Structure formats: structure tokens, C-alpha cells
Amino acid sequence: MDAQLTAFIGVAAAMVALPGADFTVVVRNALASRAAGVATALGVAGGLLVHTALAVAGLAAVLVAVPVLFRTVQLLGGAYVLYLGISALYAARHRTGRAPGPGDGADGGRAVDGTGRALRQGFLTNALNPKAPVLFLSLLPQFVPAGAAPLPRTLLLAAIVVLLALIWFPAVVLLVDRLGRWLRRPRTARAIEGGSGAALTVLGLVLVTGPLLH
């Protein structure tokens, strides 16, 4: 393994593990059930796959070059994260004395298709992240050696990012599930729900009201 590839794995691992909206949504849904948490993790990985594919195809460059298009994605992503945050705060405020169970949806109510909703939440939370195109577009080319064919190398780098997500987020789910008895205590669950809701709300507000990230 060449030195550049080793360095990229380290950078990508730190990028994937960095706490943010993805991490918050995965933890929150994992508290409902292990299946919901894993589905959310797979959704996040799917969102990363979209971003890496766009970067490899060069479409991310178009998104970054067109301010109106970029701002639209930024607003959509911010609005969705804000919605998740407000939903979490509402659920924490109105939570009863029981802890969340496997049949609970990510919005605090009963869900008929909990894993499908969780998968969709994970995917949209990541796919609508407006900073991701800029990040991947600026990051991937830095680790393509001079003289190397760009397409195979960027495909490899993109696959590494998705693989790391498929390792990290399910590991987070398993840890949450392992500590589930304590984390699902009504008082603890309500604190986590409120904390995750506050974090998502702040992230959403920053994306919606912040300046154009360009």
C-alpha cells in the first residue's frame, strides 16, 4: 500500500467518524432498535456513495460552480436536518415514562415500516449535506499520484470512504445496542433525544441561515 493511500485512509476515517448530523441520526435511531440503527447506517453509506460517485463523475464541480444550484441543495439539506431536530425535540418534550422500543419510529411514534423510514432518514441526511460535494471534490484529487490514471484511483478512494462508513456506523449501532439497557432508561433516553434534537436543530439553522458555502 502506497503512502498516499495510507494517508487517505487516515483522513477519510477521521472524516467519517467526525460527529455530525449523520452520527446523531444513527445514534438516535439505534436507540429505537438495532434494526433501525443499522438501516440508518446503510442509508448514510448510500448517501456517501452518491457524493463520491458525483465527485468521480465530475458533477460535483458543476454543483460548486453554480451558486444558485448549490444554495438550493444547501437549503434543502438544512431544512431536512432542521425538521429532524425539531421532531426530536418534540418527541423528547412529549415522551412518556417508557423507554423507546423496537416498534418506535425515529419521530417518536409507532412506525409500521421503521427500518424503511430509518434507511430513508440516513440517506437523506447525508445526501442533502451541501458541504459533502465540496469536501469530496477537494479531497479526492489530493490523493491521486502524479501520472496515475485519475478514474481508477478516484474510484478506489471513493470505495474506501463508503467501506469505512459501512464499518464505522454499524459499529456505533452495536455499541449503542450494547449499552441499550442504560441508554434506554426513560431519563437517559429523554436527555439523548433532547440533546440530539438540539444538535440537529442548530446544524439545520446554520445551513439554512448561513452564507453560501462557496
ZAMARGU-4260 file (C-alpha; in steps of 0.2 Angstrom, whole numbers, plus 5000, padded with zeros to 4 digits):
<rodrens>
0) 5000/5000/5000 | 5007/5017/4995 | 5010/5031/5007 | 4997/5042/4999 | 4984/5028/5001
5) 4988/5025/5019 | 4987/5044/5022 | 4970/5045/5013 | 4963/5031/5024 | 4968/5040/5040
10) 4960/5056/5033 | 4944/5048/5027 | 4942/5038/5043 | 4943/5054/5053 | 4931/5062/5041
15) 4918/5048/5043 | 4920/5047/5062 | 4918/5065/5065 | 4902/5068/5075 | 4889/5077/5065
20) 4871/5075/5058 | 4875/5058/5052 | 4881/5052/5068 | 4867/5060/5078 | 4854/5052/5067
25) 4862/5035/5068 | 4863/5035/5087 | 4845/5042/5089 | 4838/5028/5078 | 4849/5015/5086
30) 4840/5019/5102 | 4823/5014/5094 | 4830/4997/5089 | 4846/4989/5082 | 4837/4986/5065
35) 4833/5005/5064 | 4851/5009/5068 | 4858/4998/5055 | 4846/5004/5042 | 4851/5022/5046
40) 4869/5017/5044 | 4866/5009/5027 | 4857/5025/5022 | 4871/5036/5027 | 4883/5025/5017
45) 4871/5026/5002 | 4872/5045/5003 | 4891/5044/5004 | 4890/5033/4988 | 4880/5047/4979
50) 4893/5060/4984 | 4908/5050/4979 | 4900/5045/4963 | 4896/5063/4959 | 4914/5068/4963
55) 4921/5054/4952 | 4910/5059/4938 | 4914/5077/4940 | 4896/5083/4943 | 4901/5090/4960
60) 4911/5103/4951 | 4896/5109/4942 | 4886/5110/4958 | 4900/5120/4966 | 4902/5131/4951
65) 4883/5136/4950 | 4879/5146/4966 | 4860/5145/4964 | 4860/5126/4962 | 4872/5125/4977
70) 4862/5136/4988 | 4846/5126/4983 | 4854/5110/4989 | 4860/5119/5005 | 4843/5125/5009
75) 4835/5108/5006 | 4848/5099/5017 | 4847/5112/5031 | 4828/5111/5030 | 4828/5092/5032
80) 4841/5092/5046 | 4830/5106/5055 | 4815/5095/5053 | 4824/5080/5061 | 4830/5091/5075
85) 4813/5099/5079 | 4805/5082/5078 | 4817/5075/5091 | 4814/5090/5102 | 4796/5087/5101
90) 4797/5069/5105 | 4809/5072/5120 | 4796/5085/5127 | 4781/5074/5125 | 4790/5057/5129
95) 4781/5047/5142 | 4789/5037/5156 | 4793/5022/5145 | 4809/5020/5135 | 4809/5019/5116
100) 4806/5001/5110 | 4809/4992/5094 | 4792/4997/5086 | 4795/5016/5089 | 4799/5026/5074
105) 4813/5039/5073 | 4800/5053/5075 | 4795/5046/5092 | 4779/5037/5087 | 4774/5020/5081
110) 4781/5016/5064 | 4774/5002/5053 | 4790/5002/5042 | 4803/5008/5055 | 4818/5001/5045
115) 4812/5009/5029 | 4810/5026/5037 | 4827/5024/5046 | 4835/5020/5029 | 4827/5035/5021
120) 4832/5046/5035 | 4850/5041/5035 | 4851/5043/5016 | 4843/5060/5015 | 4853/5067/5030
125) 4869/5063/5021 | 4864/5065/5003 | 4857/5083/5006 | 4873/5088/5015 | 4879/5103/5005
130) 4897/5103/5011 | 4900/5085/5005 | 4902/5089/4986 | 4915/5102/4991 | 4924/5091/5003
135) 4925/5076/4991 | 4929/5087/4976 | 4944/5095/4985 | 4949/5079/4995 | 4950/5065/4982
140) 4961/5074/4969 | 4974/5077/4983 | 4977/5058/4984 | 4979/5054/4965 | 4998/5052/4962
145) 5006/5062/4948 | 5005/5052/4932 | 4992/5040/4938 | 4975/5037/4929 | 4963/5048/4938
150) 4947/5037/4936 | 4953/5021/4943 | 4962/5030/4958 | 4947/5041/4962 | 4935/5025/4961
155) 4946/5016/4974 | 4946/5031/4985 | 4928/5033/4984 | 4925/5014/4988 | 4937/5017/5003
160) 4926/5031/5010 | 4910/5020/5008 | 4918/5005/5016 | 4924/5015/5031 | 4906/5021/5033
165) 4899/5003/5032 | 4912/4999/5046 | 4910/5014/5057 | 4891/5017/5058 | 4886/4999/5061
170) 4899/4998/5075 | 4891/5014/5083 | 4874/5005/5082 | 4881/4989/5090 | 4889/5000/5104
175) 4873/5009/5107 | 4863/4992/5107 | 4876/4985/5119 | 4873/5000/5131 | 4855/5000/5127
180) 4848/4995/5144 | 4856/5010/5151 | 4853/5022/5136 | 4835/5017/5135 | 4831/5022/5153
185) 4817/5035/5152 | 4828/5049/5159 | 4843/5045/5149 | 4833/5042/5133 | 4825/5059/5135
190) 4841/5068/5138 | 4849/5060/5122 | 4833/5063/5112 | 4834/5082/5118 | 4852/5083/5115
195) 4852/5076/5098 | 4837/5086/5093 | 4846/5102/5099 | 4862/5097/5089 | 4852/5094/5073
200) 4842/5110/5075 | 4857/5120/5077 | 4865/5111/5062 | 4849/5114/5052 | 4849/5133/5056
205) 4867/5135/5052 | 4864/5128/5035 | 4848/5137/5031 | 4853/5154/5038 | 4872/5153/5035
210) 4881/5161/5020 | 4884/5152/5004 | 4897/5139/5006 | 4907/5143/4991
</rodrens>
